[in-house]
């Protein structure tokens, strides 16, 4: 679950339900009630009550083997989310701003130390990064994640990674230096960190009157095709695209 400073406002039962959903998402073969309770250190009675509620809402399903898995209601929510204001504006803006469909362009939002991909305008090149909607990647290795991280202070970056529990922790000093260069350039670079042979350029989407951003747009380019002209062209296009989405940008409050 994404980090938050609003712990005083958290409803414990809702937080437990979210943790169960996240656990089920990591277990495609499902888990028994005992396994759910043990993994999260919940009383079996609480785990049963929450799982029953999730089943009734369609967010969880119990198989014939009495294993709990995610339910179809999760897909319905995801579909509605991807049809929301920001993804819909992104797709329209891509049609207006981008001259052709050569390159893959994505919209992502940072949740603490990860980015989640919300929308994609696929390119028509045979070589491209394959993004899936809802896919999560480490923020510190992606252009969109670094673009977002560059809009917060070094102290906040340190706080994010002090509790991230990421499987691949970044070198904090190197990351902060990379983010400093990103701020100076005005765009982030993923130089083959996500995929070999690919360079991605990311620009944050800041809401009007705010300096920090949780959302960003990024474009994936075949590294061998990138020269100063191509770099300048796509940095300009990503900035134009980000500006077109600023009114719909999520706040980081």
N, C-alpha and C positions, 0 to 999 in steps of 0.2 A: 504494500500500500504506500502511496506517495507520502513523503514527509510533509508535516504540517505543524504550524505553530498554534493552531486553534484547538489544542487538546481539551481545553476547558469546555468547549461546545460539543464534544463528541458524545454521541449516544452509545453506550457500551454494547447494547444488543445489535444495533446496526453495524457497529464496527466488527462484531463477531461474525455477522452474516457475510460481510465483505471478505473477511479473512477466509471463511469457508469457500466462498466463490473463487477466490484466488487460489486456494489449495486445490480445488477441483479442476481449475484451469491447468494446473501443472501435472495433473494425473489423468491422461486421456483414457486409461483403462478403468478409471473409477476407484473409489475407496469405500470400504465398509464403514459403518457408523463408528465402530471401535477404532478404526484407523484414523478417521477424522478427529475424534475426541483426543486420541493419543498424540497425534501430530501437533495439535493446537493447544494441548493441555486444557481442554474444556471438560467440565463434568458431562458424562454421557447424556444425562437428562437435558442439559442445555443444548448439546449438539443435536439431539433428536428433535427438540422443539424447533430449532432454527432450520434444520434440514427439511422438516415437515412443512414449514412455512414457505421455504424456497420451492419445494415441490408444488405446493398449491398455487404459487405465483407463476409457475412455468420456468423459473430460473434454474431449477435442478430437477433431475430425473433419477428414479431408482430402478435399476435393471432387475431382470428376473433373478439374477444372482445376488440381489440385495446390495448392490454397489451403487454409490451415488456418483453421478456425472453431471456436467452442465446440461441444462435444459434448453429447449428451443427459444424460450423467452429471451435468452441472452442475445440471440441473433436478431430478434425483433428490435431490441433496444439498440443494438449496434447499427442496424440499418437506419433507424430513425436518427441516430446521432450523426451518421455520415451524410444525412440529408439536411443537417442543420445549417444555420446561417453561414458560418465560416466556410465549411467545405463547399457549399453551393456557390458562394461568392468566388471561391478559389477557382472552380471549374469555369465560371463565366469569365473571370478575369484572365485566365489562361487563354481563352479564345480571343479576347480583345488585345492582350498585351504581346503574346508570343507570335512570331511571324510564321511559324510552321511547327510541325510535330517531330522535328529531328531528335530532340533530347527529352529524356524523362524528367519531369518536374514534380516535386512532392510538397505537400503541406504536412507539417508535424507540430506537435505540441510537446513541450518538455514537462514531465512529471518527476520532479526532484532530480535524480541522477540518470533518468532514461528519457528517450524520446519515443512518442507514439505516433505512428503515421495515420493521418486522418483522410487524406485524399491523394490521388495520383493522376497526373496527366501523362500517359505512357508516350514514349518516343517511338519512332519507327526504325531506329538503328538496330541491326541484329545483335550488337553487343551493348548490353545495358544492365544496370543493377535492377534486380527483381524485388520490388517492394510489395508487401502485402498490407492491406488496410488492417490496422490494429497491431501490426508488428511493432515490437519494442527493440531498441538498440541502445547501447550505452551512449549517453549524451556527449561524453568527452572524445568519442571517436568519429562522430558524424558532423557534417557541415551544419545541419539544422540545430543539433544540440549545442555545438560550440557557438553558433550565432546567438542562441538564447542565453547561454551561460555568460557570454561576453557583456551582457547588459546588466549583470549584477556585480556587486563588489567582490573583491578578493576574499574578504572575510566570509561573505555568504557562500562563495564557492567552497571555502574550507569547511564550512558548516555542513553543506550538502554532502561532501565526501567523507566527513567524519562519521556519518551515520548511514551511509549508502548501503553497506553490506554487499557491494557489488562483487561478482566473482573475479573481475579483473580490475582491481583498483588502479587508477592512474597515478603517475608520479605528480604530486600536487604542484611542485615547483615548476615542472615542465608545462603542466596544464595552464597554470596562471600566466606563464610567459607566452604561451600560445594565444591565450585570450587577450593579453595586452596587445599583441600584434593584430589580432582580429579587430579590436576596437580602433586601432590606428588606421587599418585598411577600410573598415566599414563593412567587411564581409568575412565569413569563415571559410576555411579550406579543409577539406578531407582529402588528403593525398594518398590514395590507395589504402586508407585505413578501414573502409567498409568492404571494398572489393578490389582485387588486383587489376591494374590497368585502367582504373577509373579515378577521376578527380571530380569532387563535388564542391559546389560553391553555395553557401548559405547566407541568407540575410534575415535578421529578426523582423518580426511584425509587432511594432509597438503601438498600443492604443494612444489616441491623442491625449497629450498632457501627462504621459508617463514616460519614464526613462528605461524601465525594465520590461522585458518581453518573455512570455512563455512559449509563444508560437513563432514559427519561422518557415520560410520557403527555401527550397534548395533545388539545384539542377545537377544532374549527373552527366559528365562529359568523358568521352574516351580520351585518356591522357595524351596519346600520341597526336591527337587532332588539336590540342590546345596551344595556341600561340598568343602573343600579346593582343592581337586583334580579336580573337575568339574570347579571350578572358575579359576584355573590356566590354564586348558586346553583351555577354551573359551576366556580368555584374550589373550592368545598366538595366537589363531586363528583369533581374531578380529584385532590384531596388524598386523598379516601377511596379512590379507585381506586389511587393510587400506594401508599398504605399497605397495601392488600390484596396488592400484588405485591412488597413489600419483601423477603420471605424468599427470593424467587427472583431478586432483582436481581443482575446480574453485578457483580463487583468491579472496581475500576480498578487493582488491583495489577499 
